[in-house]
Amino acid sequence: MIIACPACATRYVVPDSAIGIEGRTVRCAKCRHSWFQEGPQIEVPAPPPAPPPAPAPSPAPDPASPETTGWDDAPAASQDTAEDRPPAEPSPPPAWDDSGAEADEGAPPPPLSFRGEEDAPAASAPADWSEEEDEVGSRFAHEPMFRPRRNPARMWTFAALLFAAVALGAVGATAWYGLPDWVPFSRPLFAEAQPGLKLDFPAKRQDRREQSDHTWFFSASGTVTNISQEQRSVPAILIALRDARGRVVFTAEVRSPKRVLAPGESVEINEALSPVPKSGVRAEFGWKAGS
């Protein structure tokens, strides 16, 4: 059936079961006007016409015999019976089956809140749809079912800062203490031996002591000799101090007073270093790499 709002004339197409036989109060989804809508008119079929009375039978002709017998009264009796018979009562109209209506009345009909177009019947709007439900659904449609409690971008930023701090700490520790012993690779400290040159810094000519200003002093004396038959140039000498664990804690470059030695010639080198680390307890001497 089609119902129309008395206030704004908006029309709606609704099933008959939504209104019911007795009618119900409905509300317009457009202007929010409420009114009582009558139920659909039920057409009761007209009762069938009464059948016409049966025609009376024609009287039987008299017999030729003048005698009158009991058979003569039978036709008259039957005629009287047919004439005196009351007309047949019309059959009662068919009873209206209200089982479907009662079933519809028992279940609450869906709310009649529809969004209709003015001057045009709504096509097939669901009876249980309302504007409030549409607003609620659209308000929550864009939100996810589960929202994470932590921000992934913030967690990644914190992890990057932590990694940078650890990397800078590792670089600083390596620069200060050197590479640890368990590192499988390391750069050679000294250059390869120079052919024809002998480097000699005996331990008895090395001195390490603490000064009055609580700094440490180290001195060493040695010789460089050309043991070849040719003239040799003397490269730079590297002095390295190691701690008790064998790690290099201090290095110093020493230049020879004479840069070229003749065959069999030697030169003495005296070097004093201050301040030096207190942990440097052992000295090593060699040729500086790349000189």
C-alpha positions as CSV (number, residue, x, y, z in Angstrom):
1,M,0.0,0.0,0.0
2,I,1.0,3.6,-0.5
3,I,0.8,6.1,2.4
4,A,1.4,9.8,2.3
5,C,2.4,12.2,5.1
6,P,-0.4,14.8,5.8
7,A,2.2,17.5,6.6
8,C,4.7,17.3,3.8
9,A,2.9,15.0,1.3
10,T,5.9,12.6,1.1
11,R,4.7,9.2,0.0
12,Y,6.0,5.8,1.0
13,V,5.4,2.3,-0.4
14,V,5.0,-0.1,2.6
15,P,3.7,-3.6,2.8
16,D,0.3,-4.2,4.2
17,S,1.6,-6.3,7.0
18,A,3.6,-3.3,8.4
19,I,0.4,-1.4,9.0
20,G,-1.9,-4.2,10.0
21,I,-5.6,-4.5,9.8
22,E,-6.3,-2.2,12.8
23,G,-3.8,0.5,11.7
24,R,-1.0,2.0,13.7
25,T,0.8,5.3,14.4
26,V,3.6,6.1,11.9
27,R,6.2,8.9,11.6
28,C,7.4,10.7,8.6
29,A,11.2,10.3,8.1
30,K,11.4,13.7,6.4
31,C,9.4,16.1,8.6
32,R,9.1,13.9,11.7
33,H,5.3,14.3,11.7
34,S,3.3,11.5,13.3
35,W,-0.2,10.4,12.4
36,F,-2.5,7.4,12.7
37,Q,-2.6,5.4,9.5
38,E,-5.7,3.3,8.9
39,G,-5.3,-0.4,7.9
40,P,-6.0,-1.6,4.4
41,Q,-9.6,-2.0,3.4
42,I,-10.5,-5.6,3.2
43,E,-13.2,-6.4,0.6
44,V,-15.6,-9.1,1.8
45,P,-16.9,-11.1,-1.1
46,A,-20.7,-10.8,-1.6
47,P,-22.7,-13.9,-0.7
48,P,-23.8,-16.0,-3.6
49,P,-27.5,-15.5,-4.7
50,A,-30.1,-17.8,-3.3
51,P,-31.1,-20.6,-5.6
52,P,-34.5,-20.2,-7.2
53,P,-37.3,-22.4,-5.6
54,A,-38.0,-25.7,-7.3
55,P,-41.0,-25.5,-9.7
56,A,-44.1,-27.3,-8.5
57,P,-44.8,-30.6,-10.3
58,S,-47.7,-30.7,-12.7
59,P,-50.8,-32.6,-11.5
60,A,-51.2,-36.1,-12.8
61,P,-54.2,-36.7,-15.2
62,D,-57.2,-38.5,-13.7
63,P,-57.5,-42.2,-14.6
64,A,-60.3,-43.4,-16.9
65,S,-61.7,-45.5,-14.1
66,P,-64.4,-43.9,-12.2
67,E,-63.3,-45.6,-9.1
68,T,-61.2,-43.6,-6.7
69,T,-58.3,-45.3,-5.0
70,G,-55.7,-44.2,-2.5
71,W,-53.3,-43.4,-5.4
72,D,-55.4,-40.3,-6.3
73,D,-54.4,-38.5,-3.1
74,A,-50.7,-39.0,-3.6
75,P,-50.1,-36.3,-6.3
76,A,-52.1,-33.8,-4.3
77,A,-50.2,-34.5,-1.2
78,S,-46.9,-34.1,-3.0
79,Q,-48.1,-30.9,-4.6
80,D,-49.2,-29.5,-1.2
81,T,-45.9,-30.5,0.2
82,A,-43.9,-28.7,-2.5
83,E,-46.1,-25.6,-2.1
84,D,-45.8,-25.5,1.7
85,R,-42.0,-26.1,1.7
86,P,-40.2,-23.0,3.0
87,P,-37.7,-21.4,0.7
88,A,-34.1,-22.6,1.1
89,E,-32.0,-20.5,3.4
90,P,-29.1,-18.7,1.8
91,S,-25.7,-20.2,2.5
92,P,-23.7,-18.1,5.1
93,P,-20.9,-16.0,3.7
94,P,-17.4,-17.6,3.9
95,A,-15.7,-16.9,7.2
96,W,-12.8,-14.5,7.0
97,D,-9.6,-16.2,7.9
98,D,-7.9,-13.9,10.4
99,S,-5.1,-16.3,11.2
100,G,-2.6,-14.4,9.0
101,A,-3.8,-11.0,10.5
102,E,-3.5,-12.3,14.0
103,A,0.0,-13.6,13.3
104,D,0.9,-10.2,11.9
105,E,-0.6,-8.5,14.9
106,G,1.3,-10.7,17.3
107,A,4.7,-9.7,15.9
108,P,5.6,-6.1,16.3
109,P,5.7,-4.5,12.8
110,P,8.9,-2.8,11.8
111,P,9.1,1.0,12.4
112,L,7.9,3.2,9.6
113,S,10.7,5.6,9.3
114,F,11.6,6.1,5.7
115,R,13.5,8.6,3.6
116,G,11.2,9.5,0.7
117,E,11.5,11.8,-2.2
118,E,9.0,14.5,-2.5
119,D,6.3,14.0,-5.2
120,A,7.7,10.6,-6.0
121,P,6.9,7.3,-4.4
122,A,9.9,5.6,-2.7
123,A,10.9,2.6,-4.6
124,S,11.4,-0.2,-2.2
125,A,12.6,1.3,1.1
126,P,13.2,-1.3,3.9
127,A,10.6,-0.9,6.6
128,D,13.2,-1.2,9.5
129,W,15.5,1.6,8.2
130,S,15.6,5.1,9.8
131,E,17.6,8.2,9.4
132,E,19.0,8.0,12.9
133,E,20.3,4.5,12.2
134,D,21.9,5.8,9.0
135,E,23.6,8.6,10.8
136,V,24.9,6.3,13.5
137,G,26.2,3.8,10.8
138,S,27.9,6.5,8.8
139,R,29.5,7.9,11.9
140,F,31.2,4.6,12.7
141,A,31.8,3.2,9.2
142,H,35.2,4.7,8.8
143,E,36.6,3.6,12.1
144,P,38.6,0.3,12.3
145,M,37.3,-2.6,14.4
146,F,40.6,-2.7,16.3
147,R,42.8,0.4,17.0
148,P,46.4,-0.3,18.0
149,R,47.4,1.0,21.4
150,R,50.9,2.1,20.3
151,N,51.9,4.3,17.5
152,P,54.3,2.3,15.1
153,A,55.9,5.5,13.8
154,R,56.9,6.5,17.4
155,M,58.3,3.0,18.1
156,W,60.4,3.1,14.9
157,T,61.7,6.5,15.8
158,F,62.7,5.4,19.3
159,A,64.4,2.3,17.9
160,A,66.4,4.4,15.4
161,L,67.6,6.8,18.1
162,L,68.6,3.9,20.3
163,F,70.6,2.3,17.5
164,A,72.3,5.6,16.7
165,A,73.3,6.0,20.4
166,V,74.7,2.5,20.5
167,A,76.6,3.0,17.3
168,L,78.2,6.3,18.4
169,G,79.2,4.7,21.7
170,A,80.8,1.8,19.9
171,V,82.8,4.2,17.6
172,G,83.9,6.3,20.6
173,A,85.0,3.2,22.6
174,T,86.9,1.8,19.6
175,A,88.7,5.2,19.1
176,W,89.6,5.4,22.7
177,Y,90.5,1.8,23.6
178,G,91.1,0.3,20.2
179,L,89.7,-2.8,18.7
180,P,89.1,-5.7,21.2
181,D,91.2,-8.9,21.0
182,W,88.3,-11.0,19.7
183,V,87.9,-8.9,16.5
184,P,89.0,-11.2,13.7
185,F,90.6,-8.4,11.6
186,S,92.9,-5.6,12.6
187,R,95.2,-3.2,10.7
188,P,98.9,-3.9,11.1
189,L,100.6,-1.5,13.5
190,F,104.1,-1.6,12.0
191,A,105.4,-1.7,8.5
192,E,107.4,-4.6,7.2
193,A,111.0,-4.9,8.1
194,Q,113.4,-2.7,6.1
195,P,116.1,-4.8,4.4
196,G,119.6,-3.6,5.4
197,L,118.5,-1.6,8.4
198,K,118.7,-2.8,12.0
199,L,116.6,-1.2,14.7
200,D,117.7,-1.7,18.4
201,F,116.0,-0.2,21.5
202,P,117.1,-2.3,24.5
203,A,114.9,-2.4,27.5
204,K,117.6,-1.2,29.9
205,R,117.6,2.1,28.0
206,Q,113.9,2.6,28.5
207,D,112.6,4.7,31.4
208,R,109.0,5.1,32.6
209,R,108.1,7.1,35.7
210,E,105.5,9.4,37.3
211,Q,106.4,13.1,37.4
212,S,105.6,15.6,40.2
213,D,102.5,16.8,38.4
214,H,101.1,13.2,38.5
215,T,101.6,12.7,34.8
216,W,103.6,9.8,33.4
217,F,106.9,10.2,31.5
218,F,108.5,7.7,29.0
219,S,111.9,7.9,27.4
220,A,113.8,5.5,25.2
221,S,117.2,5.4,23.5
222,G,118.3,3.2,20.6
223,T,120.3,2.9,17.4
224,V,119.6,2.4,13.7
225,T,122.4,0.7,11.8
226,N,122.9,0.2,8.1
227,I,124.1,-3.4,7.8
228,S,124.0,-3.6,4.0
229,Q,126.6,-2.8,1.5
230,E,124.6,0.0,0.0
231,Q,123.3,3.4,1.1
232,R,119.9,3.3,2.8
233,S,117.3,5.9,3.7
234,V,115.9,5.8,7.2
235,P,112.1,5.8,7.4
236,A,110.1,7.1,10.4
237,I,110.1,5.1,13.6
238,L,106.9,4.3,15.5
239,I,106.9,3.9,19.3
240,A,103.8,2.1,20.7
241,L,102.8,1.6,24.3
242,R,100.6,-1.3,25.3
243,D,98.8,-2.0,28.5
244,A,98.8,-5.2,30.6
245,R,96.3,-6.8,28.3
246,G,98.3,-6.1,25.2
247,R,96.1,-3.3,23.8
248,V,97.8,-0.3,22.2
249,V,97.1,2.8,24.3
250,F,99.6,5.3,22.9
251,T,101.7,5.8,19.7
252,A,104.3,8.3,18.7
253,E,106.3,9.0,15.6
254,V,110.0,9.5,15.8
255,R,112.3,10.9,13.0
256,S,115.9,9.9,12.7
257,P,118.5,12.7,12.9
258,K,120.0,11.4,9.7
259,R,117.7,10.4,6.9
260,V,120.4,8.5,4.9
261,L,123.0,6.0,6.2
262,A,126.1,4.8,4.5
263,P,127.0,1.1,4.6
264,G,127.9,0.2,8.2
265,E,126.9,3.6,9.5
266,S,124.6,3.9,12.6
267,V,122.7,6.7,14.2
268,E,121.5,7.0,17.8
269,I,118.0,8.1,18.6
270,N,116.8,9.5,22.0
271,E,113.2,10.3,22.5
272,A,111.2,11.5,25.6
273,L,107.4,11.3,25.6
274,S,105.2,13.1,28.1
275,P,102.5,12.8,29.1
276,V,101.7,9.1,28.4
277,P,98.9,6.9,29.7
278,K,99.5,5.3,33.0
279,S,98.3,2.0,31.6
280,G,101.1,1.9,29.0
281,V,103.5,-0.5,30.7
282,R,105.2,-2.1,27.7
283,A,106.9,-0.4,24.7
284,E,107.3,-1.6,21.1
285,F,109.4,-0.1,18.3
286,G,109.1,-0.6,14.6
287,W,109.0,1.2,11.2
288,K,105.9,3.3,10.6
289,A,103.6,2.0,7.9
290,G,103.3,4.2,4.9
291,S,106.4,6.3,5.5
